[in-house]
Amino acid sequence: MDLHDAIVARRTIHKFNHRKVSDEIIERAIHFANYAPCHYLTFPWRFTSIKPENRKNLVEIALRIKFSGASIEKNVKDSITEKLLNPSHLLVVSQVLTNDPKIRLEDYAACACAIQNLMLSLAADGVGTKWSTGKLTNDKSTYVIANINPDIEEIIGFIWIGYGERPLEIKRPLTTSIFRKQ
């Protein structure tokens, strides 16, 4: 698939199946992520692949966060479990920290570019993705599971990777409404 087709094909997948993505495809996507633009040449992105057995621990954390001791209906628990376990791969994306607020902002932009490169590479191989953030990405236990030192790196999201249901097409704004010529 050429780049233009991959850009259009890349969509957020919400329901994944159990089909495995090859390690070769994942490693190729990481390779292309590493070619993202990086203003200060800090290359602040880090990708950590979470094993299926460790994702089971993430299920427990997600349930704790969402329900904090309240009873959980089976269908809700099953839905959260499916969300965390079904995708072929789960990557934790983290950003190497700096005390300079200007560089930190530029580094976040560079990480976003690296994530987009990763997702476009996967789309070119017919693989779906989802970038998510939230309380689970910020929980201290997630850092432990991913073996990430929060004093050195900040988790900026999860990338869910796999095959699944392609969402309905969305209506995007016309190019003429987002592009100005002055």
C-alpha positions in Angstrom: 0.0 0.0 0.0 1.4 3.4 -0.8 1.6 6.2 1.7 -1.5 8.1 0.6 -3.6 4.9 0.8 -2.2 4.1 4.2 -3.1 7.6 5.5 -6.7 7.1 4.4 -6.8 3.4 5.6 -5.5 4.3 9.1 -8.5 4.3 11.3 -9.1 3.8 15.0 -10.2 0.2 15.6 -12.3 -0.3 18.7 -13.1 -4.1 18.5 -10.2 -6.4 17.9 -10.2 -10.1 17.2 -7.6 -12.7 18.4 -5.7 -12.9 15.1 -1.9 -12.4 15.8 0.1 -9.8 14.1 3.6 -11.0 13.2 6.6 -9.8 15.1 8.1 -8.8 11.8 5.3 -6.3 11.1 5.6 -4.9 14.6 9.3 -4.5 14.4 9.0 -2.8 11.0 6.5 -0.3 12.4 8.8 0.5 15.3 11.6 1.0 12.8 9.6 3.6 10.9 8.4 5.2 14.1 12.0 5.9 14.8 12.2 8.1 11.7 9.8 10.7 13.1 10.8 14.3 13.0 12.5 15.4 16.3 13.3 19.1 16.7 16.0 18.8 19.3 17.2 15.3 18.2 16.3 13.9 21.6 14.5 10.9 20.2 12.3 10.8 23.3 9.9 8.0 22.3 10.0 4.6 23.9 7.8 1.7 23.0 7.3 -1.2 25.5 5.4 -4.3 24.4 3.2 -5.7 27.2 3.0 -9.5 27.3 -0.5 -11.1 27.4 0.0 -12.3 31.0 0.9 -8.8 32.1 -2.2 -7.4 30.3 -4.3 -9.6 32.7 -2.8 -7.5 35.5 -3.9 -4.3 33.6 -7.4 -5.7 33.5 -7.4 -5.8 37.3 -6.0 -2.3 37.5 -8.6 -1.0 35.0 -11.4 -2.6 37.1 -10.1 -1.1 40.3 -9.9 2.3 38.7 -13.3 2.2 37.2 -15.2 0.6 40.1 -13.0 1.3 43.2 -14.5 -1.5 45.2 -18.1 -1.4 43.9 -19.6 -4.5 42.5 -19.0 -5.1 38.8 -21.5 -6.6 36.4 -20.2 -9.6 34.5 -20.9 -8.0 31.1 -18.9 -4.9 32.0 -16.0 -6.9 33.4 -16.0 -9.1 30.2 -16.0 -5.9 28.0 -13.0 -4.5 29.8 -11.2 -7.8 29.7 -11.9 -8.2 26.0 -10.6 -4.7 25.3 -7.3 -5.4 27.1 -6.7 -8.9 26.0 -8.1 -9.2 22.4 -5.7 -7.1 20.5 -2.6 -8.9 19.2 -0.2 -6.5 20.8 -0.4 -3.7 23.3 2.4 -1.1 23.3 3.0 1.4 26.1 4.4 4.6 24.6 6.4 6.7 27.0 8.4 9.9 26.6 11.8 10.5 28.2 11.4 13.4 30.6 13.3 16.7 30.6 13.0 19.6 33.0 13.0 22.1 30.2 9.3 22.9 29.4 10.0 24.0 25.9 11.9 20.8 25.0 9.3 18.7 26.8 6.5 20.2 24.6 8.7 19.6 21.4 9.4 16.1 22.6 5.7 15.3 23.0 5.1 16.5 19.5 8.0 14.3 18.3 6.4 11.3 20.2 3.1 12.0 18.5 4.8 12.0 15.1 6.5 8.7 16.0 3.2 7.2 17.0 1.7 8.4 13.7 4.6 6.8 11.7 4.0 3.6 13.7 0.3 3.6 13.0 0.8 4.4 9.2 3.3 1.6 8.9 0.8 -0.8 10.5 -2.0 0.5 8.3 0.1 -0.1 5.2 0.3 -3.8 6.3 -3.4 -4.0 6.8 -3.2 -3.9 10.6 -5.5 -1.8 12.8 -4.5 0.4 15.7 -5.9 2.5 18.5 -4.1 5.2 20.5 -5.6 5.6 24.0 -4.8 7.5 27.1 -6.6 7.9 30.5 -6.4 6.9 34.1 -5.0 3.4 33.3 -2.0 5.0 31.5 -1.4 7.2 34.5 -1.7 4.6 37.2 1.5 3.9 39.2 0.8 0.1 38.8 0.9 0.4 35.0 4.5 1.8 35.4 5.4 -1.3 37.4 3.9 -3.7 34.9 5.6 -2.0 32.0 8.9 -1.7 34.0 9.1 2.0 33.4 10.7 4.4 35.9 8.3 7.4 36.3 11.2 9.6 37.3 12.8 9.0 33.8 9.8 8.5 31.5 6.1 9.5 31.3 3.6 7.1 29.8 1.7 9.1 27.1 -0.5 6.3 25.8 -1.3 2.8 24.8 -1.3 1.6 21.2 -3.6 -1.3 20.6 -2.5 -3.3 17.6 -4.4 -6.0 15.7 -7.0 -7.0 13.3 -10.6 -6.1 13.8 -13.8 -4.4 12.8 -13.1 -1.3 10.7 -15.4 1.5 11.9 -17.8 3.4 9.7 -16.4 6.1 7.6 -16.5 9.5 9.2 -17.3 12.7 7.3 -14.2 14.9 7.4 -14.3 18.7 6.8 -13.6 19.8 3.3 -10.0 20.8 2.6 -11.2 24.3 1.7 -12.5 24.7 5.3 -9.2 23.9 6.9 -6.7 25.4 4.5 -6.2 29.1 4.0 -4.2 31.0 1.3 -3.2 34.5 2.4 
